[in-house]
């Protein structure tokens, strides 16, 4: 078997390396850790494990000639850990505000998480993410329409993109970080938006 000749140095593409930091904020048991595990390792564990303090994971991806190291910080949602949120949000490129689609209260609590994040970072790209979309589909149509409208209202207040996800069913999980990276590098987002009730909402343009 013949070995191909080496590519001349002047023809080689030089690779760049960058690191970005993303924070996941939201109440306990909304599925932040499941979302992070699904994105980083493509694994899903249905058993609930409470995050104590701040959890951290990394994933490396390639974007053209750039190697991107994505560092994700997941803050425990219990009240005693909220004072640790600055560890995750300071210098973060993006902040993912996570709520449970089957729990209206977790969406309304995003207001408090947003205030906490703003105390340490006012320039991060915000994205509002609803989890457990598979469970939402088991609820009545009236509630589905209600939470859809409420999520749009909150996304508008945050000037954020909004995405409904399911870690268990692999719905829109990878797209959350893809949207953030595309916005950070000012790239065209090649993801079709989804607007209809009864489908996993995905609006990557901020709702103004």
C-alpha positions as CSV (number, residue, x, y, z in Angstrom):
1,X,0.0,0.0,0.0
2,X,1.5,3.3,-1.1
3,X,1.7,6.1,1.4
4,X,0.5,9.5,0.1
5,X,3.1,12.2,0.0
6,X,2.9,14.8,2.7
7,X,1.0,18.0,2.0
8,X,3.4,20.9,1.5
9,X,3.4,23.4,4.3
10,X,2.3,26.2,2.1
11,X,-0.8,24.2,1.2
12,X,-1.7,23.2,4.8
13,X,-4.5,25.0,6.5
14,X,-3.5,26.5,9.8
15,X,-5.9,25.6,12.6
16,X,-7.0,28.0,15.2
17,X,-8.1,27.1,18.7
18,X,-10.7,29.0,20.8
19,X,-12.5,28.3,24.1
20,X,-16.0,29.3,24.9
21,X,-17.9,29.2,28.2
22,X,-21.6,28.5,28.5
23,X,-23.7,28.5,31.7
24,X,-26.9,26.5,32.3
25,X,-29.2,28.2,34.8
26,X,-32.6,27.1,36.1
27,X,-34.5,25.6,39.0
28,X,-33.7,22.1,40.4
29,X,-35.1,19.1,38.6
30,X,-35.7,20.9,35.3
31,X,-33.2,18.8,33.4
32,X,-30.1,21.0,33.1
33,X,-27.7,18.1,33.8
34,X,-29.6,15.7,31.5
35,X,-29.3,18.4,28.8
36,X,-25.6,18.8,29.3
37,X,-24.9,15.1,29.4
38,X,-26.9,14.5,26.2
39,X,-25.0,17.3,24.5
40,X,-21.5,16.3,25.6
41,X,-21.7,12.5,25.8
42,X,-24.9,11.7,23.9
43,X,-26.1,9.8,27.0
44,X,-29.3,10.0,29.0
45,X,-30.0,8.8,32.6
46,X,-33.6,9.0,33.7
47,X,-32.7,8.9,37.4
48,X,-32.6,12.3,39.0
49,X,-29.2,13.3,40.5
50,X,-29.2,16.6,42.3
51,X,-26.4,18.9,41.3
52,X,-24.5,20.1,44.3
53,X,-22.9,23.5,43.6
54,X,-21.5,23.8,40.1
55,X,-21.1,20.9,37.6
56,X,-18.7,21.2,34.7
57,X,-18.1,19.4,31.4
58,X,-16.2,20.0,28.2
59,X,-16.7,19.1,24.5
60,X,-14.4,19.8,21.6
61,X,-15.9,20.5,18.2
62,X,-14.5,21.6,14.8
63,X,-15.8,24.5,12.9
64,X,-13.9,24.9,9.6
65,X,-10.3,25.4,10.5
66,X,-11.1,26.3,14.1
67,X,-11.1,23.9,17.0
68,X,-13.6,25.0,19.7
69,X,-13.5,23.8,23.2
70,X,-16.9,24.2,24.8
71,X,-16.9,24.5,28.6
72,X,-20.4,24.1,30.1
73,X,-21.2,25.0,33.7
74,X,-24.4,23.7,35.3
75,X,-25.4,25.5,38.5
76,X,-27.4,23.5,41.1
77,X,-31.0,24.8,41.1
78,X,-31.6,24.7,44.9
79,X,-31.7,28.1,46.6
80,X,-28.5,27.4,48.6
81,X,-26.5,27.2,45.4
82,X,-27.8,30.4,43.7
83,X,-25.0,32.5,45.2
84,X,-22.6,30.3,43.2
85,X,-24.1,31.3,39.9
86,X,-21.4,33.9,39.2
87,X,-18.8,31.1,39.0
88,X,-20.7,29.9,35.9
89,X,-21.9,33.1,34.4
90,X,-18.8,35.3,34.7
91,X,-17.1,35.6,31.3
92,X,-19.7,33.2,29.8
93,X,-20.3,33.7,26.1
94,X,-23.8,32.3,26.4
95,X,-26.3,31.7,29.1
96,X,-28.9,28.9,28.7
97,X,-32.0,29.6,30.9
98,X,-33.6,26.2,31.4
99,X,-37.1,25.5,32.5
100,X,-39.4,22.4,32.6
101,X,-42.1,22.6,30.0
102,X,-44.5,20.7,32.3
103,X,-44.0,23.2,35.2
104,X,-45.2,26.8,34.7
105,X,-43.4,27.9,37.9
106,X,-40.0,26.9,36.6
107,X,-40.5,29.2,33.6
108,X,-41.7,32.1,35.8
109,X,-38.6,31.6,38.0
110,X,-36.4,32.4,35.0
111,X,-36.9,36.1,36.0
112,X,-34.8,35.5,39.1
113,X,-32.1,33.6,37.3
114,X,-31.9,36.4,34.8
115,X,-31.3,38.9,37.5
116,X,-28.6,36.8,39.1
117,X,-26.9,36.4,35.7
118,X,-27.0,40.1,35.0
119,X,-25.2,40.9,38.2
120,X,-22.0,39.3,36.8
121,X,-22.5,39.3,33.0
122,X,-24.6,41.6,30.9
123,X,-23.1,40.7,27.5
124,X,-23.7,37.0,27.3
125,X,-26.0,35.6,24.5
126,X,-29.2,34.4,26.1
127,X,-31.2,31.4,25.0
128,X,-34.4,30.2,26.7
129,X,-34.7,26.4,26.7
130,X,-37.7,24.3,27.7
131,X,-37.0,20.7,28.6
132,X,-39.1,17.5,28.7
133,X,-40.9,18.2,25.5
134,X,-41.8,14.5,25.3
135,X,-43.7,14.9,28.6
136,X,-45.4,18.1,27.4
137,X,-47.0,16.1,24.5
138,X,-48.7,14.0,27.1
139,X,-50.5,17.0,28.6
140,X,-53.8,18.5,27.3
141,X,-53.8,20.8,24.3
142,X,-54.9,23.8,26.3
143,X,-51.8,23.7,28.5
144,X,-49.5,23.1,25.5
145,X,-50.9,26.3,23.9
146,X,-50.6,28.2,27.2
147,X,-46.9,27.3,27.9
148,X,-46.1,28.0,24.2
149,X,-47.5,31.5,24.6
150,X,-45.8,32.1,27.9
151,X,-42.4,30.9,26.6
152,X,-42.7,33.3,23.7
153,X,-43.5,36.1,26.2
154,X,-40.5,35.3,28.3
155,X,-38.2,35.0,25.3
156,X,-39.3,38.4,24.2
157,X,-38.5,39.9,27.6
158,X,-35.1,38.3,27.6
159,X,-34.4,39.2,23.9
160,X,-33.5,35.6,23.5
161,X,-33.9,32.7,21.2
162,X,-36.2,29.9,22.4
163,X,-36.0,26.2,22.0
164,X,-38.1,23.3,23.2
165,X,-36.0,20.1,23.9
166,X,-36.1,16.5,25.1
167,X,-32.9,14.9,26.3
168,X,-34.6,11.5,26.4
169,X,-35.9,11.7,22.8
170,X,-32.9,13.6,21.4
171,X,-35.0,16.6,20.3
172,X,-33.2,19.9,19.5
173,X,-30.4,19.3,22.1
174,X,-27.4,19.8,19.8
175,X,-29.1,22.8,18.2
176,X,-29.0,24.8,21.5
177,X,-25.2,25.1,21.5
178,X,-25.1,25.3,17.7
179,X,-27.3,28.4,17.8
180,X,-25.1,30.0,20.5
181,X,-21.9,29.3,18.5
182,X,-23.4,30.6,15.3
183,X,-24.4,33.8,17.0
184,X,-21.0,34.2,18.7
185,X,-19.1,33.8,15.4
186,X,-21.7,35.7,13.4
187,X,-22.4,32.7,11.1
188,X,-25.6,31.9,9.2
189,X,-27.7,29.6,11.2
190,X,-28.7,26.7,9.0
191,X,-31.6,25.5,11.2
192,X,-35.2,25.7,10.2
193,X,-37.4,27.5,12.7
194,X,-40.4,25.8,14.2
195,X,-43.3,27.9,15.3
196,X,-46.5,25.8,15.6
197,X,-48.0,24.6,18.8
198,X,-47.7,20.8,19.0
199,X,-44.2,20.9,17.5
200,X,-40.9,21.5,19.3
201,X,-40.7,25.3,19.2
202,X,-37.4,26.6,17.8
203,X,-36.9,30.3,17.1
204,X,-33.2,31.2,16.8
205,X,-33.7,34.9,16.1
206,X,-34.3,36.9,19.3
207,X,-37.9,37.8,19.8
208,X,-38.0,41.6,19.9
